[in-house]
């Protein structure tokens, strides 16, 4: 006598797996609500990073004379050409905060750029114009307000190694901050501060008249 074993249809397996996932999720929520079990099922964070490696050392001869704090709201939208936004497309609203330093490179001073009179009471210095450093985003004050994704983009995030990749909006925020720094008086402020610093330093060394100019 033989007995036949009926195999479960494919659709039934899918339904069973879905029900099992719901049961596990529901059980997890119930356990989280029970007093005293939060610590038992909680997660712990362990920092297993290796030591930081020194790759290079650079001598810095510039004088950081001013620093500007900036904030920009980035609204970045990417659309597919022939698909609606609900299917394919992203829109990210990101608040970027960062700083830009303005500096004067004192390492470019040559012998002809410094003139001292015979009595050593008067000095004239010719410095290069102040320049702007690269924008530096502040991760503690930069954040994504919202991120809308189409269906295909959400599915791609599930299989992506970095679903929360915000490098595009971060680069755009840094660009806008850099552009804002160029339109500001940051370099002019840096030259004013550098002039004040050099005049105070040389006067403390006995010079009565100190003139600082900028340009090639």
Secondary structure, 3 states (H helix, E strand, C coil): CCCCCCCCCHHHHHHHHHHHHHHHHHHHHHHHHCCCCCCCCCCCCCCCCCCCCCCCCCCCCEEEEEEEEEEEEEEEEEECCCCCCCCCEEEEEEEEEEEEEEEEEHHHCCHHHEEECCCCCEEEEEECCCEECCCEECCCCCEEEEEEECHHHHHHHHCCCCCCCCHHHHHHHHHHHHHHHHHCCHHHHHHHHHHHHHHHHHHHCCCCEEEEEECC
